[in-house]
Amino acid sequence: MIQRYIAKISGPLLDRIDIHIEVPAVQYKELRGGAAAEGSAEIRARVLTARERFKKHGEKIYSNAQMTTRQIRVHCELGPDAERLLERAMQQQGLTARAHDRILKVARTIADLEGAESLTVAHLAEAIQYRTLDRSYWA
């Protein structure tokens, strides 16, 4: 039932969502396993460090989601390989200008949380992957 509803509202509405992912069920053994997960304090520290970039540049924003088009151009520069990847994704998936900017913002967030100064092909590929759920399931 929900899939039929979402299929009806795909297109422009889903284009306004930054990240589209399918989350598989967690296996019981993973829940009960002793693997150490990153704690909230460590995650918070990485987020606060990522937000410092805007302070360094005198920006009056605190998150990548708030970047304007001009700020995206400054903070989300792409190398030639990443540029080709984004162009190919835009053409093959029929993505909009809005999706283009959101992909760059998400890629910047991924890079920031890794502590990377510049965007790589891997950051961009992961961000593009987060845009494909609506195209594969609801298009």
C-alpha positions in Angstrom: 0.0 0.0 0.0 2.7 2.5 1.0 4.7 1.7 -2.2 1.7 2.6 -4.4 1.3 5.9 -2.5 5.0 6.7 -2.9 4.9 5.7 -6.5 2.2 8.3 -7.1 4.2 11.1 -5.4 7.6 10.4 -7.0 9.1 12.9 -9.3 9.3 16.4 -8.0 8.5 15.6 -4.4 11.1 12.9 -3.9 13.6 15.2 -5.6 13.4 17.4 -2.5 14.7 14.6 -0.3 18.5 14.6 0.1 19.2 10.9 0.9 17.2 7.9 -0.3 18.3 4.6 1.1 16.9 1.2 1.7 17.8 -0.1 5.1 17.8 -3.9 5.4 16.7 -5.7 8.6 19.5 -6.2 11.1 20.4 -9.8 11.6 20.0 -11.2 15.2 23.6 -12.2 15.4 24.7 -8.7 14.6 22.5 -7.3 17.3 24.0 -9.7 19.9 27.6 -9.6 18.6 30.3 -7.9 20.5 31.5 -5.5 17.7 32.3 -2.1 19.1 30.2 0.7 17.5 31.2 4.3 17.3 29.7 6.1 20.2 27.5 9.2 20.2 30.3 11.3 21.7 32.7 10.4 18.9 30.1 11.1 16.2 29.2 14.4 17.8 32.9 15.4 17.8 33.1 14.6 14.1 30.0 16.7 13.3 31.2 19.7 15.3 34.6 19.5 13.6 32.9 19.4 10.2 30.9 22.5 11.1 34.1 24.4 11.9 34.8 24.8 8.1 32.2 27.4 7.8 33.5 29.4 10.7 37.0 29.3 9.1 35.6 30.9 6.0 33.5 33.5 7.8 30.2 31.9 6.7 27.1 32.5 8.7 25.7 28.9 8.3 26.4 25.8 10.2 25.6 22.9 7.9 26.1 21.8 4.4 22.3 21.7 3.8 22.3 25.5 4.2 24.9 26.2 1.4 23.9 28.5 -1.4 24.8 27.9 -5.0 27.8 30.1 -4.5 28.9 28.3 -1.4 28.5 24.9 -3.1 30.9 26.1 -5.9 33.5 27.2 -3.2 33.2 24.2 -0.9 32.5 21.4 -3.3 35.1 21.6 -6.0 35.5 18.4 -8.1 38.4 16.9 -9.8 38.1 15.8 -13.5 37.2 12.2 -12.6 34.5 13.3 -10.1 33.2 15.8 -12.6 32.8 13.1 -15.3 31.1 10.8 -12.8 28.6 13.4 -11.8 27.9 14.4 -15.4 27.3 10.7 -16.3 25.0 10.2 -13.3 23.0 13.3 -14.2 22.5 12.1 -17.8 21.8 8.4 -17.1 19.5 9.0 -14.2 17.8 12.1 -15.5 18.6 14.1 -12.4 17.5 17.7 -11.9 19.5 20.8 -11.0 18.2 20.5 -7.5 19.4 16.9 -7.3 22.8 18.0 -8.6 23.3 20.5 -5.8 22.0 18.0 -3.2 24.4 15.4 -4.4 27.3 17.8 -3.9 26.1 18.8 -0.4 25.8 15.2 0.6 29.2 14.4 -0.9 30.7 17.4 1.1 29.1 16.0 4.3 30.5 12.5 3.7 34.0 14.1 3.1 33.6 16.3 6.2 32.7 13.4 8.4 35.8 11.6 7.2 37.9 14.6 7.8 38.8 15.1 4.2 39.5 18.6 2.8 38.5 17.8 -0.8 35.8 15.8 -2.4 36.9 12.5 -4.0 35.3 10.2 -6.5 34.4 7.9 -3.6 32.5 10.7 -1.7 30.6 11.6 -4.9 29.8 8.0 -5.8 28.4 7.4 -2.3 26.3 10.6 -2.5 25.0 9.6 -6.0 24.1 6.2 -4.6 21.9 7.8 -2.0 19.9 9.5 -4.8 19.1 6.3 -6.8 16.4 4.7 -4.6 13.7 6.8 -6.0 14.8 6.1 -9.6 15.1 2.3 -9.2 11.9 1.7 -7.2 9.5 4.6 -7.9 10.3 5.8 -11.4 
